[in-house]
Amino acid sequence: MSTFHSASFAVLLSWASSMTLACPLEGDLKAAPAEELRRLYLACHKESMRGRMPPAAIMQCSVVYEELKLRAFDGDSEKLNRWLTTQAAKP
């Protein structure tokens, strides 16, 4: 696991562990640049592929996905999935 990946996922887990029913991560994401959303989502995706995510992190990753989809991909999940495919192909 890369240092960046570990750091991104650690931040996400920190948010997840402190979350309430109001989901405070959403407000934090509104201020995050699209590039940071991309990095967070890639960290989520990589961890999910390993099968090691606690339920709270899965929920937070879903929030990251929705925000990324809206802001960087015009609300189009197919565009996001095509981007994800290109990222997964990178070494």
C-alpha positions in Angstrom: 0.0 0.0 0.0 1.5 3.4 -1.0 2.1 6.1 1.5 -0.5 8.3 -0.2 -3.0 5.5 -0.3 -2.5 4.8 3.4 -2.8 8.5 4.3 -6.0 9.0 2.2 -7.7 6.0 3.7 -6.6 6.9 7.2 -8.3 10.3 6.8 -11.4 8.6 5.5 -11.4 6.1 8.4 -10.9 9.0 10.8 -14.0 10.7 9.4 -15.9 7.5 9.4 -15.1 6.7 13.0 -16.3 10.2 14.1 -19.4 10.3 12.0 -22.8 10.9 13.4 -26.2 10.3 11.8 -25.9 13.8 10.2 -22.9 12.5 8.3 -20.4 15.4 8.8 -18.2 14.2 6.0 -20.7 15.7 3.5 -20.0 19.3 4.6 -16.2 18.6 4.5 -16.6 17.3 0.9 -18.4 20.3 -0.3 -15.2 22.4 0.3 -12.8 19.7 -1.1 -11.3 20.2 -4.5 -12.4 17.7 -7.1 -8.9 16.3 -7.3 -9.0 15.5 -3.6 -12.4 13.7 -4.1 -10.8 11.7 -6.8 -7.9 10.7 -4.5 -10.3 9.8 -1.7 -12.5 7.7 -4.0 -9.5 5.8 -5.5 -8.4 5.0 -1.9 -12.0 3.8 -1.2 -12.1 1.7 -4.3 -8.7 0.1 -3.6 -9.7 -0.8 0.0 -13.0 -2.1 -1.1 -11.3 -4.4 -3.6 -9.3 -5.8 -0.7 -12.5 -6.5 1.3 -11.2 -4.8 4.4 -13.6 -1.9 5.0 -15.7 -1.4 8.1 -19.4 -0.5 7.5 -18.9 3.2 8.5 -16.1 3.5 5.9 -18.3 2.0 3.3 -21.0 4.5 4.0 -18.5 7.4 3.9 -17.1 6.1 0.6 -20.6 6.1 -0.8 -20.8 9.8 0.1 -17.5 10.5 -1.5 -18.7 8.7 -4.7 -21.9 10.8 -4.9 -20.0 14.1 -4.4 -17.4 13.1 -6.9 -20.0 12.0 -9.4 -21.9 15.3 -9.1 -18.9 17.6 -9.2 -16.4 16.0 -11.5 -18.6 13.9 -13.8 -21.8 15.9 -14.3 -23.8 13.4 -12.2 -23.0 10.6 -14.7 -22.0 7.4 -13.1 -20.9 5.9 -16.4 -18.4 8.7 -16.9 -17.1 8.1 -13.4 -16.8 4.4 -14.0 -14.9 5.0 -17.3 -12.5 7.2 -15.4 -12.1 4.6 -12.6 -11.3 2.0 -15.3 -8.5 4.2 -16.7 -7.1 4.7 -13.1 -7.2 1.0 -12.3 -5.2 0.3 -15.5 -2.4 2.6 -14.3 0.6 1.0 -12.4 
